[in-house]
């Protein structure tokens, strides 16, 4: 998670040495990850259809 935060894909605030992620921000990140996964899966399915791999 630290790498995700440092890459700027997940916002947080620092309290002392600790990072705090708001629940809504976490839900936004989860939805974005789910959308990205769905898009990649669709792309793979389309590619397998184009190549007639039988999937």
mmCIF file as Biopython writes it, N, C-alpha, C and O atoms, coordinates in Angstrom:
data_model
#
loop_
_atom_site.group_PDB
_atom_site.id
_atom_site.type_symbol
_atom_site.label_atom_id
_atom_site.label_alt_id
_atom_site.label_comp_id
_atom_site.label_asym_id
_atom_site.label_entity_id
_atom_site.label_seq_id
_atom_site.pdbx_PDB_ins_code
_atom_site.Cartn_x
_atom_site.Cartn_y
_atom_site.Cartn_z
_atom_site.occupancy
_atom_site.B_iso_or_equiv
_atom_site.auth_seq_id
_atom_site.auth_asym_id
_atom_site.pdbx_PDB_model_num
ATOM 1   N N  . UNK A ? 1  ? 0.818   -1.188  0.000   1.0 0.0 1  A 1 
ATOM 2   C CA . UNK A ? 1  ? 0.000   0.000   0.000   1.0 0.0 1  A 1 
ATOM 3   C C  . UNK A ? 1  ? 0.867   1.260   0.000   1.0 0.0 1  A 1 
ATOM 4   O O  . UNK A ? 1  ? 0.488   2.282   -0.571  1.0 0.0 1  A 1 
ATOM 5   N N  . UNK A ? 2  ? 2.003   1.178   0.628   1.0 0.0 2  A 1 
ATOM 6   C CA . UNK A ? 2  ? 2.876   2.356   0.672   1.0 0.0 2  A 1 
ATOM 7   C C  . UNK A ? 2  ? 3.275   2.773   -0.740  1.0 0.0 2  A 1 
ATOM 8   O O  . UNK A ? 2  ? 3.285   3.961   -1.061  1.0 0.0 2  A 1 
ATOM 9   N N  . UNK A ? 3  ? 3.608   1.781   -1.593  1.0 0.0 3  A 1 
ATOM 10  C CA . UNK A ? 3  ? 3.982   2.094   -2.974  1.0 0.0 3  A 1 
ATOM 11  C C  . UNK A ? 3  ? 2.819   2.719   -3.725  1.0 0.0 3  A 1 
ATOM 12  O O  . UNK A ? 3  ? 3.021   3.633   -4.524  1.0 0.0 3  A 1 
ATOM 13  N N  . UNK A ? 4  ? 1.609   2.243   -3.482  1.0 0.0 4  A 1 
ATOM 14  C CA . UNK A ? 4  ? 0.419   2.798   -4.130  1.0 0.0 4  A 1 
ATOM 15  C C  . UNK A ? 4  ? 0.212   4.240   -3.688  1.0 0.0 4  A 1 
ATOM 16  O O  . UNK A ? 4  ? -0.088  5.109   -4.507  1.0 0.0 4  A 1 
ATOM 17  N N  . UNK A ? 5  ? 0.370   4.489   -2.404  1.0 0.0 5  A 1 
ATOM 18  C CA . UNK A ? 5  ? 0.232   5.852   -1.875  1.0 0.0 5  A 1 
ATOM 19  C C  . UNK A ? 5  ? 1.309   6.759   -2.453  1.0 0.0 5  A 1 
ATOM 20  O O  . UNK A ? 5  ? 1.015   7.866   -2.905  1.0 0.0 5  A 1 
ATOM 21  N N  . UNK A ? 6  ? 2.550   6.294   -2.441  1.0 0.0 6  A 1 
ATOM 22  C CA . UNK A ? 6  ? 3.654   7.114   -2.933  1.0 0.0 6  A 1 
ATOM 23  C C  . UNK A ? 6  ? 3.562   7.355   -4.436  1.0 0.0 6  A 1 
ATOM 24  O O  . UNK A ? 6  ? 4.074   8.359   -4.932  1.0 0.0 6  A 1 
ATOM 25  N N  . UNK A ? 7  ? 2.910   6.442   -5.172  1.0 0.0 7  A 1 
ATOM 26  C CA . UNK A ? 7  ? 2.718   6.622   -6.615  1.0 0.0 7  A 1 
ATOM 27  C C  . UNK A ? 7  ? 1.592   7.611   -6.897  1.0 0.0 7  A 1 
ATOM 28  O O  . UNK A ? 7  ? 1.399   8.019   -8.042  1.0 0.0 7  A 1 
ATOM 29  N N  . UNK A ? 8  ? 0.844   8.002   -5.859  1.0 0.0 8  A 1 
ATOM 30  C CA . UNK A ? 8  ? -0.217  8.982   -6.018  1.0 0.0 8  A 1 
ATOM 31  C C  . UNK A ? 8  ? -1.551  8.391   -6.430  1.0 0.0 8  A 1 
ATOM 32  O O  . UNK A ? 8  ? -2.469  9.131   -6.781  1.0 0.0 8  A 1 
ATOM 33  N N  . UNK A ? 9  ? -1.677  7.064   -6.396  1.0 0.0 9  A 1 
ATOM 34  C CA . UNK A ? 9  ? -2.936  6.429   -6.792  1.0 0.0 9  A 1 
ATOM 35  C C  . UNK A ? 9  ? -3.927  6.319   -5.643  1.0 0.0 9  A 1 
ATOM 36  O O  . UNK A ? 9  ? -5.100  6.015   -5.859  1.0 0.0 9  A 1 
ATOM 37  N N  . UNK A ? 10 ? -3.462  6.565   -4.427  1.0 0.0 10 A 1 
ATOM 38  C CA . UNK A ? 10 ? -4.318  6.495   -3.242  1.0 0.0 10 A 1 
ATOM 39  C C  . UNK A ? 10 ? -3.931  7.654   -2.330  1.0 0.0 10 A 1 
ATOM 40  O O  . UNK A ? 10 ? -2.779  7.776   -1.913  1.0 0.0 10 A 1 
ATOM 41  N N  . UNK A ? 11 ? -4.914  8.504   -2.027  1.0 0.0 11 A 1 
ATOM 42  C CA . UNK A ? 11 ? -4.641  9.676   -1.184  1.0 0.0 11 A 1 
ATOM 43  C C  . UNK A ? 11 ? -4.713  9.276   0.289   1.0 0.0 11 A 1 
ATOM 44  O O  . UNK A ? 11 ? -5.489  8.409   0.690   1.0 0.0 11 A 1 
ATOM 45  N N  . UNK A ? 12 ? -3.890  9.928   1.055   1.0 0.0 12 A 1 
ATOM 46  C CA . UNK A ? 12 ? -3.913  9.710   2.505   1.0 0.0 12 A 1 
ATOM 47  C C  . UNK A ? 12 ? -3.457  10.998  3.185   1.0 0.0 12 A 1 
ATOM 48  O O  . UNK A ? 12 ? -3.042  11.958  2.537   1.0 0.0 12 A 1 
ATOM 49  N N  . UNK A ? 13 ? -3.548  10.984  4.492   1.0 0.0 13 A 1 
ATOM 50  C CA . UNK A ? 13 ? -2.987  12.090  5.265   1.0 0.0 13 A 1 
ATOM 51  C C  . UNK A ? 13 ? -2.097  11.471  6.327   1.0 0.0 13 A 1 
ATOM 52  O O  . UNK A ? 13 ? -2.331  10.350  6.779   1.0 0.0 13 A 1 
ATOM 53  N N  . UNK A ? 14 ? -1.091  12.202  6.711   1.0 0.0 14 A 1 
ATOM 54  C CA . UNK A ? 14 ? -0.161  11.679  7.700   1.0 0.0 14 A 1 
ATOM 55  C C  . UNK A ? 14 ? -0.515  12.208  9.082   1.0 0.0 14 A 1 
ATOM 56  O O  . UNK A ? 14 ? -0.781  13.395  9.268   1.0 0.0 14 A 1 
ATOM 57  N N  . UNK A ? 15 ? -0.510  11.308  10.027  1.0 0.0 15 A 1 
ATOM 58  C CA . UNK A ? 15 ? -0.703  11.637  11.433  1.0 0.0 15 A 1 
ATOM 59  C C  . UNK A ? 15 ? 0.533   11.107  12.138  1.0 0.0 15 A 1 
ATOM 60  O O  . UNK A ? 15 ? 0.651   9.909   12.393  1.0 0.0 15 A 1 
ATOM 61  N N  . UNK A ? 16 ? 1.442   12.003  12.449  1.0 0.0 16 A 1 
ATOM 62  C CA . UNK A ? 16 ? 2.723   11.561  12.982  1.0 0.0 16 A 1 
ATOM 63  C C  . UNK A ? 16 ? 3.468   10.804  11.892  1.0 0.0 16 A 1 
ATOM 64  O O  . UNK A ? 16 ? 3.691   11.331  10.802  1.0 0.0 16 A 1 
ATOM 65  N N  . UNK A ? 17 ? 3.848   9.579   12.188  1.0 0.0 17 A 1 
ATOM 66  C CA . UNK A ? 17 ? 4.529   8.739   11.195  1.0 0.0 17 A 1 
ATOM 67  C C  . UNK A ? 17 ? 3.557   7.852   10.439  1.0 0.0 17 A 1 
ATOM 68  O O  . UNK A ? 17 ? 3.958   7.146   9.514   1.0 0.0 17 A 1 
ATOM 69  N N  . UNK A ? 18 ? 2.297   7.874   10.814  1.0 0.0 18 A 1 
ATOM 70  C CA . UNK A ? 18 ? 1.303   6.966   10.257  1.0 0.0 18 A 1 
ATOM 71  C C  . UNK A ? 18 ? 0.504   7.621   9.133   1.0 0.0 18 A 1 
ATOM 72  O O  . UNK A ? 18 ? 0.301   8.835   9.115   1.0 0.0 18 A 1 
ATOM 73  N N  . UNK A ? 19 ? 0.063   6.792   8.207   1.0 0.0 19 A 1 
ATOM 74  C CA . UNK A ? 19 ? -0.777  7.264   7.101   1.0 0.0 19 A 1 
ATOM 75  C C  . UNK A ? 19 ? -2.214  6.866   7.390   1.0 0.0 19 A 1 
ATOM 76  O O  . UNK A ? 19 ? -2.485  5.744   7.816   1.0 0.0 19 A 1 
ATOM 77  N N  . UNK A ? 20 ? -3.122  7.785   7.159   1.0 0.0 20 A 1 
ATOM 78  C CA . UNK A ? 20 ? -4.547  7.528   7.359   1.0 0.0 20 A 1 
ATOM 79  C C  . UNK A ? 20 ? -5.248  7.667   6.017   1.0 0.0 20 A 1 
ATOM 80  O O  . UNK A ? 20 ? -5.097  8.670   5.321   1.0 0.0 20 A 1 
ATOM 81  N N  . UNK A ? 21 ? -6.021  6.639   5.666   1.0 0.0 21 A 1 
ATOM 82  C CA . UNK A ? 21 ? -6.768  6.641   4.410   1.0 0.0 21 A 1 
ATOM 83  C C  . UNK A ? 21 ? -8.240  6.727   4.762   1.0 0.0 21 A 1 
ATOM 84  O O  . UNK A ? 21 ? -8.752  5.923   5.541   1.0 0.0 21 A 1 
ATOM 85  N N  . UNK A ? 22 ? -8.919  7.709   4.181   1.0 0.0 22 A 1 
ATOM 86  C CA . UNK A ? 22 ? -10.348 7.838   4.432   1.0 0.0 22 A 1 
ATOM 87  C C  . UNK A ? 22 ? -11.084 6.693   3.743   1.0 0.0 22 A 1 
ATOM 88  O O  . UNK A ? 22 ? -10.667 6.214   2.689   1.0 0.0 22 A 1 
ATOM 89  N N  . UNK A ? 23 ? -12.186 6.262   4.358   1.0 0.0 23 A 1 
ATOM 90  C CA . UNK A ? 23 ? -12.943 5.124   3.849   1.0 0.0 23 A 1 
ATOM 91  C C  . UNK A ? 23 ? -13.423 5.366   2.421   1.0 0.0 23 A 1 
ATOM 92  O O  . UNK A ? 23 ? -13.333 4.469   1.583   1.0 0.0 23 A 1 
ATOM 93  N N  . UNK A ? 24 ? -13.926 6.549   2.133   1.0 0.0 24 A 1 
ATOM 94  C CA . UNK A ? 24 ? -14.411 6.859   0.786   1.0 0.0 24 A 1 
ATOM 95  C C  . UNK A ? 24 ? -13.281 6.801   -0.245  1.0 0.0 24 A 1 
ATOM 96  O O  . UNK A ? 24 ? -13.495 6.385   -1.383  1.0 0.0 24 A 1 
ATOM 97  N N  . UNK A ? 25 ? -12.090 7.216   0.153   1.0 0.0 25 A 1 
ATOM 98  C CA . UNK A ? 25 ? -10.937 7.143   -0.740  1.0 0.0 25 A 1 
ATOM 99  C C  . UNK A ? 25 ? -10.587 5.685   -1.021  1.0 0.0 25 A 1 
ATOM 100 O O  . UNK A ? 25 ? -10.245 5.328   -2.148  1.0 0.0 25 A 1 
ATOM 101 N N  . UNK A ? 26 ? -10.672 4.863   -0.012  1.0 0.0 26 A 1 
ATOM 102 C CA . UNK A ? 26 ? -10.407 3.441   -0.189  1.0 0.0 26 A 1 
ATOM 103 C C  . UNK A ? 26 ? -11.428 2.809   -1.130  1.0 0.0 26 A 1 
ATOM 104 O O  . UNK A ? 26 ? -11.068 2.007   -1.992  1.0 0.0 26 A 1 
ATOM 105 N N  . UNK A ? 27 ? -12.694 3.166   -0.968  1.0 0.0 27 A 1 
ATOM 106 C CA . UNK A ? 27 ? -13.749 2.651   -1.858  1.0 0.0 27 A 1 
ATOM 107 C C  . UNK A ? 27 ? -13.521 3.120   -3.296  1.0 0.0 27 A 1 
ATOM 108 O O  . UNK A ? 27 ? -13.732 2.354   -4.236  1.0 0.0 27 A 1 
ATOM 109 N N  . UNK A ? 28 ? -13.093 4.374   -3.472  1.0 0.0 28 A 1 
ATOM 110 C CA . UNK A ? 28 ? -12.800 4.892   -4.807  1.0 0.0 28 A 1 
ATOM 111 C C  . UNK A ? 28 ? -11.673 4.100   -5.450  1.0 0.0 28 A 1 
ATOM 112 O O  . UNK A ? 28 ? -11.753 3.741   -6.625  1.0 0.0 28 A 1 
ATOM 113 N N  . UNK A ? 29 ? -10.620 3.825   -4.680  1.0 0.0 29 A 1 
ATOM 114 C CA . UNK A ? 29 ? -9.480  3.067   -5.179  1.0 0.0 29 A 1 
ATOM 115 C C  . UNK A ? 29 ? -9.903  1.641   -5.549  1.0 0.0 29 A 1 
ATOM 116 O O  . UNK A ? 29 ? -9.495  1.127   -6.591  1.0 0.0 29 A 1 
ATOM 117 N N  . UNK A ? 30 ? -10.707 1.008   -4.715  1.0 0.0 30 A 1 
ATOM 118 C CA . UNK A ? 30 ? -11.181 -0.346  -5.002  1.0 0.0 30 A 1 
ATOM 119 C C  . UNK A ? 30 ? -11.994 -0.380  -6.291  1.0 0.0 30 A 1 
ATOM 120 O O  . UNK A ? 30 ? -11.828 -1.287  -7.106  1.0 0.0 30 A 1 
ATOM 121 N N  . UNK A ? 31 ? -12.863 0.593   -6.477  1.0 0.0 31 A 1 
ATOM 122 C CA . UNK A ? 31 ? -13.687 0.650   -7.691  1.0 0.0 31 A 1 
ATOM 123 C C  . UNK A ? 31 ? -12.802 0.857   -8.921  1.0 0.0 31 A 1 
ATOM 124 O O  . UNK A ? 31 ? -13.036 0.241   -9.961  1.0 0.0 31 A 1 
ATOM 125 N N  . UNK A ? 32 ? -11.803 1.706   -8.812  1.0 0.0 32 A 1 
ATOM 126 C CA . UNK A ? 32 ? -10.895 1.947   -9.934  1.0 0.0 32 A 1 
ATOM 127 C C  . UNK A ? 32 ? -10.119 0.671   -10.272 1.0 0.0 32 A 1 
ATOM 128 O O  . UNK A ? 32 ? -9.927  0.356   -11.447 1.0 0.0 32 A 1 
ATOM 129 N N  . UNK A ? 33 ? -9.676  -0.056  -9.259  1.0 0.0 33 A 1 
ATOM 130 C CA . UNK A ? 33 ? -8.964  -1.308  -9.483  1.0 0.0 33 A 1 
ATOM 131 C C  . UNK A ? 33 ? -9.875  -2.345  -10.140 1.0 0.0 33 A 1 
ATOM 132 O O  . UNK A ? 33 ? -9.452  -3.065  -11.045 1.0 0.0 33 A 1 
ATOM 133 N N  . UNK A ? 34 ? -11.108 -2.416  -9.689  1.0 0.0 34 A 1 
ATOM 134 C CA . UNK A ? 34 ? -12.080 -3.355  -10.262 1.0 0.0 34 A 1 
ATOM 135 C C  . UNK A ? 34 ? -12.341 -3.014  -11.728 1.0 0.0 34 A 1 
ATOM 136 O O  . UNK A ? 34 ? -12.388 -3.907  -12.574 1.0 0.0 34 A 1 
ATOM 137 N N  . UNK A ? 35 ? -12.512 -1.723  -12.032 1.0 0.0 35 A 1 
ATOM 138 C CA . UNK A ? 35 ? -12.727 -1.293  -13.414 1.0 0.0 35 A 1 
ATOM 139 C C  . UNK A ? 35 ? -11.527 -1.648  -14.293 1.0 0.0 35 A 1 
ATOM 140 O O  . UNK A ? 35 ? -11.692 -2.107  -15.423 1.0 0.0 35 A 1 
ATOM 141 N N  . UNK A ? 36 ? -10.336 -1.434  -13.772 1.0 0.0 36 A 1 
ATOM 142 C CA . UNK A ? 36 ? -9.122  -1.755  -14.525 1.0 0.0 36 A 1 
ATOM 143 C C  . UNK A ? 36 ? -9.026  -3.258  -14.787 1.0 0.0 36 A 1 
ATOM 144 O O  . UNK A ? 36 ? -8.648  -3.671  -15.884 1.0 0.0 36 A 1 
ATOM 145 N N  . UNK A ? 37 ? -9.360  -4.066  -13.802 1.0 0.0 37 A 1 
ATOM 146 C CA . UNK A ? 37 ? -9.337  -5.519  -13.961 1.0 0.0 37 A 1 
ATOM 147 C C  . UNK A ? 37 ? -10.375 -5.976  -14.982 1.0 0.0 37 A 1 
ATOM 148 O O  . UNK A ? 37 ? -10.090 -6.825  -15.826 1.0 0.0 37 A 1 
ATOM 149 N N  . UNK A ? 38 ? -11.572 -5.414  -14.901 1.0 0.0 38 A 1 
ATOM 150 C CA . UNK A ? 38 ? -12.631 -5.763  -15.851 1.0 0.0 38 A 1 
ATOM 151 C C  . UNK A ? 38 ? -12.225 -5.402  -17.275 1.0 0.0 38 A 1 
ATOM 152 O O  . UNK A ? 38 ? -12.467 -6.168  -18.208 1.0 0.0 38 A 1 
ATOM 153 N N  . UNK A ? 39 ? -11.610 -4.238  -17.439 1.0 0.0 39 A 1 
ATOM 154 C CA . UNK A ? 39 ? -11.179 -3.790  -18.758 1.0 0.0 39 A 1 
ATOM 155 C C  . UNK A ? 39 ? -10.097 -4.726  -19.312 1.0 0.0 39 A 1 
ATOM 156 O O  . UNK A ? 39 ? -10.124 -5.071  -20.493 1.0 0.0 39 A 1 
ATOM 157 N N  . UNK A ? 40 ? -9.156  -5.134  -18.474 1.0 0.0 40 A 1 
ATOM 158 C CA . UNK A ? 40 ? -8.090  -6.034  -18.914 1.0 0.0 40 A 1 
ATOM 159 C C  . UNK A ? 40 ? -8.651  -7.409  -19.276 1.0 0.0 40 A 1 
ATOM 160 O O  . UNK A ? 40 ? -8.216  -8.017  -20.254 1.0 0.0 40 A 1 
ATOM 161 N N  . UNK A ? 41 ? -9.608  -7.898  -18.501 1.0 0.0 41 A 1 
ATOM 162 C CA . UNK A ? 41 ? -10.219 -9.189  -18.786 1.0 0.0 41 A 1 
ATOM 163 C C  . UNK A ? 41 ? -10.973 -9.148  -20.113 1.0 0.0 41 A 1 
ATOM 164 O O  . UNK A ? 41 ? -10.895 -10.086 -20.907 1.0 0.0 41 A 1 
ATOM 165 N N  . UNK A ? 42 ? -11.699 -8.063  -20.349 1.0 0.0 42 A 1 
ATOM 166 C CA . UNK A ? 42 ? -12.423 -7.924  -21.611 1.0 0.0 42 A 1 
ATOM 167 C C  . UNK A ? 42 ? -11.448 -7.873  -22.780 1.0 0.0 42 A 1 
ATOM 168 O O  . UNK A ? 42 ? -11.695 -8.471  -23.827 1.0 0.0 42 A 1 
ATOM 169 N N  . UNK A ? 43 ? -10.351 -7.165  -22.603 1.0 0.0 43 A 1 
ATOM 170 C CA . UNK A ? 43 ? -9.347  -7.077  -23.660 1.0 0.0 43 A 1 
ATOM 171 C C  . UNK A ? 43 ? -8.765  -8.457  -23.979 1.0 0.0 43 A 1 
ATOM 172 O O  . UNK A ? 43 ? -8.571  -8.795  -25.147 1.0 0.0 43 A 1 
ATOM 173 N N  . UNK A ? 44 ? -8.488  -9.249  -22.947 1.0 0.0 44 A 1 
ATOM 174 C CA . UNK A ? 44 ? -7.972  -10.596 -23.161 1.0 0.0 44 A 1 
ATOM 175 C C  . UNK A ? 44 ? -9.001  -11.479 -23.855 1.0 0.0 44 A 1 
ATOM 176 O O  . UNK A ? 44 ? -8.654  -12.258 -24.744 1.0 0.0 44 A 1 
ATOM 177 N N  . UNK A ? 45 ? -10.248 -11.365 -23.461 1.0 0.0 45 A 1 
ATOM 178 C CA . UNK A ? 45 ? -11.315 -12.160 -24.081 1.0 0.0 45 A 1 
ATOM 179 C C  . UNK A ? 45 ? -11.465 -11.782 -25.555 1.0 0.0 45 A 1 
ATOM 180 O O  . UNK A ? 45 ? -11.608 -12.654 -26.412 1.0 0.0 45 A 1 
ATOM 181 N N  . UNK A ? 46 ? -11.430 -10.489 -25.843 1.0 0.0 46 A 1 
ATOM 182 C CA . UNK A ? 46 ? -11.526 -10.040 -27.231 1.0 0.0 46 A 1 
ATOM 183 C C  . UNK A ? 46 ? -10.345 -10.547 -28.056 1.0 0.0 46 A 1 
ATOM 184 O O  . UNK A ? 46 ? -10.516 -10.975 -29.197 1.0 0.0 46 A 1 
ATOM 185 N N  . UNK A ? 47 ? -9.163  -10.495 -27.483 1.0 0.0 47 A 1 
ATOM 186 C CA . UNK A ? 47 ? -7.971  -10.961 -28.167 1.0 0.0 47 A 1 
ATOM 187 C C  . UNK A ? 47 ? -8.048  -12.462 -28.450 1.0 0.0 47 A 1 
ATOM 188 O O  . UNK A ? 47 ? -7.688  -12.909 -29.538 1.0 0.0 47 A 1 
ATOM 189 N N  . UNK A ? 48 ? -8.515  -13.234 -27.474 1.0 0.0 48 A 1 
ATOM 190 C CA . UNK A ? 48 ? -8.628  -14.681 -27.681 1.0 0.0 48 A 1 
ATOM 191 C C  . UNK A ? 48 ? -9.663  -14.987 -28.760 1.0 0.0 48 A 1 
ATOM 192 O O  . UNK A ? 48 ? -9.496  -15.938 -29.523 1.0 0.0 48 A 1 
ATOM 193 N N  . UNK A ? 49 ? -10.732 -14.189 -28.831 1.0 0.0 49 A 1 
ATOM 194 C CA . UNK A ? 49 ? -11.721 -14.372 -29.893 1.0 0.0 49 A 1 
ATOM 195 C C  . UNK A ? 49 ? -11.109 -14.039 -31.258 1.0 0.0 49 A 1 
ATOM 196 O O  . UNK A ? 49 ? -11.336 -14.759 -32.230 1.0 0.0 49 A 1 
ATOM 197 N N  . UNK A ? 50 ? -10.341 -12.962 -31.332 1.0 0.0 50 A 1 
ATOM 198 C CA . UNK A ? 50 ? -9.701  -12.564 -32.584 1.0 0.0 50 A 1 
ATOM 199 C C  . UNK A ? 50 ? -8.725  -13.632 -33.073 1.0 0.0 50 A 1 
ATOM 200 O O  . UNK A ? 50 ? -8.594  -13.871 -34.273 1.0 0.0 50 A 1 
ATOM 201 N N  . UNK A ? 51 ? -8.044  -14.267 -32.124 1.0 0.0 51 A 1 
ATOM 202 C CA . UNK A ? 51 ? -7.044  -15.293 -32.475 1.0 0.0 51 A 1 
ATOM 203 C C  . UNK A ? 51 ? -7.661  -16.686 -32.583 1.0 0.0 51 A 1 
ATOM 204 O O  . UNK A ? 51 ? -6.971  -17.663 -32.872 1.0 0.0 51 A 1 
ATOM 205 N N  . UNK A ? 52 ? -8.969  -16.759 -32.345 1.0 0.0 52 A 1 
ATOM 206 C CA . UNK A ? 52 ? -9.708  -18.033 -32.413 1.0 0.0 52 A 1 
ATOM 207 C C  . UNK A ? 52 ? -9.090  -19.117 -31.539 1.0 0.0 52 A 1 
ATOM 208 O O  . UNK A ? 52 ? -8.852  -20.241 -31.981 1.0 0.0 52 A 1 
ATOM 209 N N  . UNK A ? 53 ? -8.838  -18.746 -30.282 1.0 0.0 53 A 1 
ATOM 210 C CA . UNK A ? 53 ? -8.249  -19.691 -29.340 1.0 0.0 53 A 1 
ATOM 211 C C  . UNK A ? 53 ? -9.293  -20.584 -28.687 1.0 0.0 53 A 1 
ATOM 212 O O  . UNK A ? 53 ? -8.941  -21.515 -27.963 1.0 0.0 53 A 1 
ATOM 213 N N  . UNK A ? 54 ? -10.560 -20.319 -28.929 1.0 0.0 54 A 1 
ATOM 214 C CA . UNK A ? 54 ? -11.609 -21.180 -28.408 1.0 0.0 54 A 1 
ATOM 215 C C  . UNK A ? 54 ? -12.012 -20.899 -26.982 1.0 0.0 54 A 1 
ATOM 216 O O  . UNK A ? 54 ? -12.626 -21.746 -26.334 1.0 0.0 54 A 1 
ATOM 217 N N  . UNK A ? 55 ? -11.681 -19.731 -26.481 1.0 0.0 55 A 1 
ATOM 218 C CA . UNK A ? 55 ? -12.071 -19.398 -25.108 1.0 0.0 55 A 1 
ATOM 219 C C  . UNK A ? 55 ? -13.275 -18.513 -25.115 1.0 0.0 55 A 1 
ATOM 220 O O  . UNK A ? 55 ? -13.759 -18.121 -24.053 1.0 0.0 55 A 1 
#
